[in-house]
Amino acid sequence: MFASALAALLLASLVRSEPVPLEPSGTSVFNEGGNCTILWTPDTTGVWTTMNIELMTGDNFNQVHLKTVATVDGTDATNPSFSYPCLSVTPNARIYFYKFSSPATSDILFTTRFTIADASGNSVSATQSQTATNGDVVAYGTGALEDPSQGDEPPVVGTASASGATSSPSSTGSRSSSSSPTTRTSVSSTAVSTSQPNAGSLTSPLSALTLGAVGAFLGSLFV
């Protein structure tokens, strides 16, 4: 019974799905000056033709925009990835995450927190923690660009929700209908529809889609 239900959820996620952030994961470490790579599953709703990807820091409820690193077509199935030279930040720690948004929807997606190390690969531990709405203790910190002039203003986010979900960055990836995170449900381990950017790890695209389907199902119970 569980297997058939899970299969149904997975099928539902494949029929119509917003982008699902896949990388970076909680174990990802990128060196300043090296390539920072972002991966996601393409949008199949047709809404995310303009998808902004922001480098973020801060805790789950006080998120800080550092820079919009990319604006891409989230519906393009031929190139669901982006790489750019990693920015120099301070401190070098696992306190950074990406926020995905679009002017066409108020839904927001997040990756998990990942590490930006210095050019030699050195980093420090996050020194702060908070309890997420699902009870998980989340390590975080608030970083900054070493060169503030590289920053910019946050992009415009749409006002209409395409999915009706609410959330913020989590130990996985996540979806939200507001830039200030409110939680519906949280599922750990991979990029899914949750509410905060905790500390977690990604597994594989299949796992991400499966958990994404579970997240969508759980979310529907609280509409």
Residue pairs with C-beta under 8 A, 6 or more apart in sequence:
6 210
6 213
6 214
9 210
9 213
9 214
9 216
9 217
10 209
10 210
10 213
11 213
12 213
12 216
12 217
13 209
13 210
13 212
13 213
13 216
14 44
14 209
15 44
16 44
16 45
17 41
17 43
17 44
17 45
17 209
17 212
18 43
18 45
18 47
18 48
18 107
18 109
18 162
18 163
18 175
19 40
19 41
19 42
19 43
19 48
19 51
19 74
19 80
19 100
19 109
20 40
20 41
20 109
20 173
20 191
20 192
20 208
20 209
20 212
21 38
21 39
21 40
21 98
21 100
21 109
21 110
21 111
21 173
21 174
21 191
22 39
22 40
22 41
22 173
22 191
22 202
22 205
22 208
23 37
23 38
23 39
23 111
23 202
24 30
24 36
24 37
24 38
24 98
24 111
24 112
24 114
24 202
25 111
25 112
25 114
25 190
25 200
25 201
25 202
26 94
26 112
26 113
26 114
26 171
26 199
26 200
26 201
26 202
27 114
27 201
28 114
28 115
29 114
29 115
29 116
29 117
29 121
29 123
30 36
30 37
30 86
30 114
30 115
30 116
30 117
31 86
31 116
31 117
31 118
31 119
31 120
31 121
32 86
32 87
32 88
32 89
32 92
32 116
32 117
32 118
32 119
33 85
33 86
33 88
33 119
34 85
34 86
34 119
35 83
35 84
35 85
35 86
36 69
36 83
36 84
36 85
36 86
36 87
36 116
37 81
37 82
37 83
38 53
38 69
38 70
38 81
38 82
38 83
38 98
38 111
39 80
39 81
40 74
40 80
40 81
40 100
40 109
40 173
40 191
41 80
41 205
41 208
41 209
42 74
42 75
42 76
42 77
42 80
43 51
43 74
43 75
44 75
45 162
46 75
47 75
47 102
47 104
47 105
47 162
48 73
48 74
48 75
48 102
48 104
48 105
49 73
49 74
49 75
49 102
49 104
50 71
50 73
50 74
50 102
50 103
50 104
51 71
51 72
51 73
51 74
51 100
51 101
51 102
52 68
52 70
52 71
52 100
52 101
52 102
52 103
52 155
53 68
53 69
53 70
53 71
53 72
53 82
53 98
53 99
53 100
54 65
54 66
54 67
54 68
54 69
54 98
54 99
54 100
54 101
54 154
54 155
55 65
55 66
55 67
55 68
55 69
55 87
55 96
55 98
56 63
56 64
56 65
56 66
56 96
56 97
56 98
56 99
56 110
56 169
56 197
57 63
57 64
57 66
57 89
57 95
57 96
57 97
57 141
57 142
57 143
57 144
58 64
58 140
58 142
59 128
59 130
59 138
59 140
59 142
60 130
60 132
60 138
60 140
60 168
60 169
60 170
60 181
60 195
60 196
60 197
60 198
61 130
61 168
61 180
61 181
61 196
62 142
63 99
63 168
63 169
63 179
63 180
63 181
64 142
64 143
65 99
65 151
65 153
65 154
66 87
66 89
66 96
66 143
66 144
66 145
66 151
67 87
67 145
67 150
67 151
67 152
68 152
68 154
68 155
69 82
69 84
69 87
69 98
70 82
70 84
71 155
72 79
72 82
74 80
74 100
74 102
86 116
87 116
87 145
87 146
87 150
88 145
88 146
88 147
89 96
89 116
89 143
89 144
89 145
89 146
90 143
90 144
90 145
90 146
91 123
91 124
91 141
91 143
92 115
92 116
92 117
92 118
92 122
92 123
92 124
93 115
93 116
93 123
93 124
93 125
93 126
93 141
93 143
94 113
94 114
94 115
94 123
94 125
94 126
94 139
94 199
95 113
95 126
95 140
95 141
95 142
95 143
96 113
96 114
96 115
96 116
96 143
97 110
97 111
97 112
97 113
97 114
97 169
97 197
98 110
98 111
99 108
99 109
99 110
99 169
100 108
100 109
100 110
101 107
101 108
101 109
101 155
101 157
101 158
101 179
102 157
102 158
103 155
103 156
103 157
103 158
104 158
104 162
105 158
105 160
105 161
105 162
105 163
106 157
106 158
106 159
106 160
106 161
106 177
106 178
107 158
107 161
107 162
107 163
107 165
107 175
107 176
107 177
108 157
108 167
108 168
108 174
108 175
108 176
108 177
108 178
108 179
109 173
109 174
109 175
109 176
110 167
110 168
110 169
110 170
110 173
110 174
110 175
110 176
110 196
110 197
111 169
111 173
111 191
111 197
112 169
112 170
112 171
112 172
112 173
112 191
112 197
112 198
112 199
112 200
112 201
112 202
113 126
113 139
113 140
113 169
113 171
113 197
113 198
113 199
115 123
116 123
116 143
117 123
125 139
126 139
126 140
126 141
126 199
127 141
128 139
128 140
128 141
128 142
129 137
129 138
129 139
129 140
130 137
130 138
130 140
131 137
131 138
132 138
132 170
132 183
132 186
132 195
132 196
132 198
133 183
133 186
133 195
133 196
134 183
134 185
134 186
134 188
134 194
134 195
136 171
136 186
136 188
136 198
138 171
138 196
138 197
138 198
138 199
139 199
140 197
145 151
154 179
157 179
161 177
163 175
163 177
164 177
164 219
164 223
165 175
165 176
165 177
165 184
165 193
165 216
165 219
166 176
166 177
166 178
166 182
166 183
166 184
166 195
167 174
167 175
167 176
167 177
167 181
167 182
167 183
167 184
167 193
167 194
167 195
167 196
168 174
168 176
168 180
168 181
168 182
168 183
168 195
168 196
168 197
169 181
169 196
169 197
169 198
170 186
170 188
170 192
170 194
170 195
170 196
170 197
170 198
170 200
171 186
171 188
171 189
171 194
171 196
171 197
171 198
171 199
171 200
171 201
172 187
172 188
172 189
172 190
172 191
172 192
172 194
172 198
172 200
172 202
172 208
172 211
173 190
173 191
173 192
173 194
173 202
173 208
174 191
174 192
174 193
174 194
174 195
174 196
174 197
175 193
175 194
175 215
176 182
176 195
181 195
181 196
182 195
183 194
183 195
183 196
184 195
184 218
184 219
184 222
185 193
185 194
185 195
185 215
185 218
185 219
185 222
186 194
186 195
186 196
186 198
187 193
187 194
187 211
187 214
187 215
187 218
188 194
188 198
188 200
189 200
189 201
189 202
189 203
189 207
189 211
190 200
190 201
190 202
190 203
190 204
190 207
190 208
190 211
191 202
191 208
191 211
191 212
192 208
192 211
192 212
192 214
192 215
193 212
193 215
193 216
193 219
194 215
202 208
